[in-house]
Amino acid sequence: MMTKISERFPWVWALAGAFGVLVMQGVATGQFGAAAVLPGLATAAFLVLAALAQSFAMMTAPGNVDLSIPAVVTLSAFVSVEVVAGRDAMVVPGLLAGLGIGAAVGLANAACILWLRIPAIIATLATGYIVTTLCLLANRQLGTNAIAPLLREAAAGRIAGVPAILAVAGLLAGLAGSSMRARRSAACCWPRGRAGPRPPLRACRYGAS
């Protein structure tokens, strides 16, 4: 019975684990209900955004994984904070700077995997170490830790009592999960086997975008 449930709904164990954590949190703090759950969900919403990126990497082929995501998120945060410097007018350039770092590292990973034929787990681990080194250098040069009011409101704001970031993460997760075209395009873009042959550029155009 449990085996059939696991095969049909492989996410059920992750859901059970999350529910168990909420129960233990309630027992430890003596608080149950929305007041205890919503802060944790707001924090988890940021992890959902990173998990979506990891999911796209993992679903392209067996064994694929991106180990550079934590370092990329950290470096993007350092650079974005430095660019924004607490000014609402610089929020968009700061976000673009963070996205640019992610795109650059993604292209480096793709080059290592598709052209140099390095397995994904090794290539992304290597680029992750390089980006981690850049994070240490950026940490020494960081000149401000000011947060723009607009970003603070976006991160901590609520819509009908629900954290706004949670609503955004849920919307993105729903769009990603229902996009069969994205799955098929991504599956064509990644190499098969360990490193695999380089796919045609036409097959990679959508996945790279």
C-alpha positions as CSV (number, residue, x, y, z in Angstrom):
1,M,0.0,0.0,0.0
2,M,2.7,2.5,1.0
3,T,4.8,1.4,-2.0
4,K,2.0,2.2,-4.4
5,I,1.4,5.6,-2.8
6,S,5.1,6.4,-3.0
7,E,5.2,5.5,-6.7
8,R,2.2,7.5,-7.6
9,F,2.9,10.5,-5.3
10,P,6.7,10.6,-4.8
11,W,6.4,14.0,-3.1
12,V,4.3,12.6,-0.2
13,W,7.3,11.9,2.0
14,A,8.6,15.5,1.6
15,L,5.1,16.7,2.6
16,A,5.0,14.4,5.6
17,G,8.5,15.6,6.7
18,A,7.5,19.2,6.4
19,F,4.3,18.5,8.4
20,G,6.4,16.8,11.1
21,V,8.7,19.8,11.4
22,L,5.7,22.1,11.9
23,V,4.4,19.8,14.6
24,M,7.8,19.7,16.4
25,Q,8.0,23.5,16.1
26,G,4.6,23.9,17.6
27,V,5.4,21.6,20.5
28,A,8.7,23.4,21.2
29,T,7.2,26.9,21.1
30,G,3.7,26.1,22.4
31,Q,2.2,27.9,19.4
32,F,0.0,26.4,16.7
33,G,-2.1,27.7,13.9
34,A,-1.5,30.4,11.3
35,A,0.6,32.6,13.6
36,A,3.1,29.8,14.0
37,V,3.0,28.5,10.4
38,L,3.2,31.7,8.3
39,P,6.6,32.9,9.4
40,G,8.1,29.6,8.5
41,L,6.4,29.5,5.2
42,A,7.6,33.0,4.4
43,T,11.2,31.8,5.0
44,A,10.6,28.6,3.0
45,A,9.3,30.7,0.1
46,F,12.8,31.9,-0.7
47,L,14.0,28.3,-0.7
48,V,11.2,27.5,-3.2
49,L,12.8,29.8,-5.7
50,A,16.1,28.1,-5.5
51,A,14.4,24.7,-5.5
52,L,12.7,25.5,-8.8
53,A,16.0,26.2,-10.4
54,Q,17.4,22.9,-9.0
55,S,14.3,21.1,-10.2
56,F,14.8,22.2,-13.8
57,A,18.4,21.0,-13.7
58,M,17.5,17.6,-12.2
59,M,14.6,16.8,-14.5
60,T,16.6,17.3,-17.7
61,A,18.4,13.9,-17.4
62,P,19.2,11.3,-14.7
63,G,22.1,12.4,-12.5
64,N,22.0,16.1,-13.4
65,V,22.3,18.5,-10.5
66,D,23.5,22.0,-10.1
67,L,25.8,22.4,-7.0
68,S,26.7,26.0,-7.8
69,I,23.3,27.4,-6.8
70,P,24.1,28.3,-3.2
71,A,27.3,30.2,-4.2
72,V,25.5,31.9,-7.0
73,V,22.7,33.1,-4.7
74,T,25.2,34.4,-2.2
75,L,27.3,36.3,-4.7
76,S,24.2,37.7,-6.4
77,A,23.0,38.9,-3.0
78,F,26.4,40.6,-2.3
79,V,26.4,42.4,-5.6
80,S,22.8,43.3,-5.6
81,V,23.0,44.9,-2.1
82,E,26.1,46.8,-3.2
83,V,24.4,48.1,-6.3
84,V,21.1,49.0,-4.6
85,A,22.8,50.6,-1.6
86,G,19.4,51.2,0.1
87,R,18.0,53.2,-2.7
88,D,14.6,52.4,-4.3
89,A,15.7,53.8,-7.6
90,M,18.5,51.2,-7.9
91,V,16.3,48.2,-7.2
92,V,15.9,47.3,-10.8
93,P,19.6,47.6,-11.7
94,G,20.4,45.6,-8.6
95,L,18.1,42.8,-9.6
96,L,19.5,42.8,-13.1
97,A,23.0,42.6,-11.7
98,G,22.0,39.5,-9.7
99,L,20.3,37.9,-12.7
100,G,23.4,38.7,-14.8
101,I,25.6,36.8,-12.4
102,G,23.3,33.8,-12.5
103,A,23.2,33.9,-16.3
104,A,27.0,34.1,-16.5
105,V,27.5,31.1,-14.2
106,G,24.8,29.2,-16.0
107,L,26.6,29.7,-19.3
108,A,29.9,28.7,-17.7
109,N,28.3,25.5,-16.4
110,A,26.7,24.8,-19.8
111,A,30.1,25.3,-21.6
112,C,31.8,22.8,-19.2
113,I,29.1,20.2,-19.7
114,L,28.3,20.5,-23.3
115,W,31.6,21.4,-24.8
116,L,34.2,20.0,-22.4
117,R,32.0,16.9,-21.7
118,I,32.5,17.2,-17.9
119,P,29.7,15.5,-15.9
120,A,27.2,18.0,-14.5
121,I,27.9,17.2,-10.8
122,I,31.6,17.8,-11.2
123,A,31.3,20.9,-13.5
124,T,28.8,22.7,-11.2
125,L,30.8,21.8,-8.1
126,A,33.9,23.3,-9.6
127,T,32.2,26.5,-10.7
128,G,30.6,26.6,-7.2
129,Y,34.0,26.7,-5.6
130,I,35.1,29.5,-7.9
131,V,32.0,31.5,-7.1
132,T,32.5,30.9,-3.4
133,T,36.0,32.4,-3.7
134,L,34.4,35.4,-5.3
135,C,31.9,35.6,-2.5
136,L,34.8,35.8,0.1
137,L,36.4,38.6,-1.9
138,A,33.1,40.4,-2.3
139,N,32.5,40.2,1.5
140,R,35.7,42.0,2.2
141,Q,34.8,44.8,-0.3
142,L,31.1,45.2,0.8
143,G,30.6,48.8,1.7
144,T,27.0,48.8,2.8
145,N,24.3,46.6,4.3
146,A,21.4,49.0,3.8
147,I,18.2,47.6,2.5
148,A,15.9,49.5,0.1
149,P,12.5,50.2,1.6
150,L,10.9,48.7,-1.5
151,L,12.8,45.4,-1.1
152,R,11.9,45.3,2.6
153,E,8.3,45.7,1.8
154,A,8.4,43.1,-0.9
155,A,10.1,40.6,1.5
156,A,8.0,41.3,4.6
157,G,4.8,42.6,3.1
158,R,1.5,40.7,3.4
159,I,-1.5,40.3,1.1
160,A,-4.7,39.5,3.0
161,G,-2.6,38.3,5.9
162,V,-0.4,36.0,3.7
163,P,3.3,36.9,3.1
164,A,3.6,38.4,-0.4
165,I,6.8,36.4,-1.1
166,L,4.8,33.2,-0.4
167,A,2.2,34.1,-2.9
168,V,4.9,34.9,-5.5
169,A,6.7,31.6,-4.8
170,G,3.4,29.6,-5.1
171,L,2.6,31.3,-8.4
172,L,6.0,30.5,-9.9
173,A,5.9,26.9,-8.6
174,G,2.5,26.5,-10.2
175,L,3.6,27.9,-13.5
176,A,6.8,25.8,-13.5
177,G,4.9,22.6,-12.7
178,S,2.3,23.1,-15.4
179,S,4.7,24.0,-18.2
180,M,5.1,20.8,-20.2
181,R,6.7,22.8,-23.0
182,A,9.5,23.9,-20.6
183,R,10.1,20.3,-19.6
184,R,10.3,19.0,-23.1
185,S,12.6,21.8,-24.2
186,A,14.9,21.4,-21.2
187,A,15.0,17.6,-21.8
188,C,16.3,18.3,-25.4
189,C,18.9,20.7,-24.2
190,W,20.9,18.6,-21.7
191,P,23.3,15.8,-22.7
192,R,22.4,12.2,-22.2
193,G,24.4,9.8,-20.2
194,R,27.5,11.1,-18.3
195,A,28.4,14.0,-20.4
196,G,26.6,13.2,-23.7
197,P,26.9,14.6,-27.2
198,R,26.4,18.3,-27.8
199,P,22.8,18.9,-28.9
200,P,22.0,21.1,-31.8
201,L,21.7,24.9,-31.1
202,R,18.1,24.9,-32.2
203,A,17.2,22.4,-29.4
204,C,19.0,24.5,-26.8
205,R,17.6,27.9,-27.8
206,Y,14.5,27.7,-25.6
207,G,16.3,26.0,-22.7
208,A,19.0,28.6,-22.6
209,S,16.5,31.4,-22.6
